[in-house]
Amino acid sequence: MMDFFRNCSPVMQALIAGLFTWGVTALGASCVFATRNVNKKLLESMLGFAGGVMIAASFWSLLAPSIEMSQGKGMLAWLPAAIGFLLGGIFLSCIDRIIPHFRIGSKIKKDKNIKTSEERLNLLVLAVTLHNIPEGLAVGVAFGAIVANIPSVTLPAAIALAIGIGIQNFPEGLAISMPLRGVGMSRLRSFNYGQLSAIVEPIAALIGAWAVIMIKPLLPYALGFAAGAMIFVVIEEIVPASQGGDNGRLATMFAMIGFVLMMALDVAFS
């Protein structure tokens, strides 16, 4: 299986990795078949862990390679990473202004501009789906960057990033499906909404890998863009969701554990 994966093109590798991260989201959402409610302490700890993984991945797998490949190019080495990083945050900020805002793990509340519960549910899944785009792009850009021959960007490092994002997708699937089940939606429908929120990841991974291969000068900016978008999601969504209850300190410790794990994975496989 590993030999088959190694022989695939970077674009195909990115697609397979994106399907993996989608699958882990579906695995998290499938917990709805076992229980109607999830322990809040467990959920907030898992969300904290997910935030730590995303922060570490943003630097070690995205920003550091962006800075490394910009060195000796006649420009400030950090500038492409900084520009891409800010554009990633601005992009998601603009999306949040267009799409009604629902936080991960929050209760589904009524909005005077949204008349039916069906509309609220669709907008919830749409908002989370759009926030999964950066994760898919990060995976795709990481695999596409392999062709640039950056010392710190290797196939094992890209695989480690996909594994890290997959790990943090588990609580995201859980955090979507469980509230839906809690308001009376059937187990199957709650699961479908939960797993569909990550269907965009293999698509974004495919686009990200293809784009940086076809337009190689775009790569350092694309790496920064993916990192900025991921950090935006962490600060805007993951951190408030993990700190919203009485388990903030525990969630913080799990965030640190997630950071260390992702850092170790990336450094070990670089």
Buried (B, 14 or more C-beta within 10 A) or exposed (E): EEEEEEEEBBBBBBBBBBBBBBBBBBBBBBBBEEEEEBEEEEBBBBBBBBBBBBBBBBBBBBBBBBBBBBEEEEEEBBBBBBBBBEBBBBBBEEBBEEBBBBBBBBEBEEEEEBEEEEEBBEBBBBBBBBBBBBBBBBBBBBBBBBBBEBEBBBBEBBBBBBBBBBBBBBBBBBBBBBBBBBEEBEBEBBBBBBBBBBBBBBBBBBBBBBBBBEEBEBBBBBBBBBBBBBBBBBEBBBBBBBBBBEBBEBBBBBBBBBBEBBBEBBEEBB
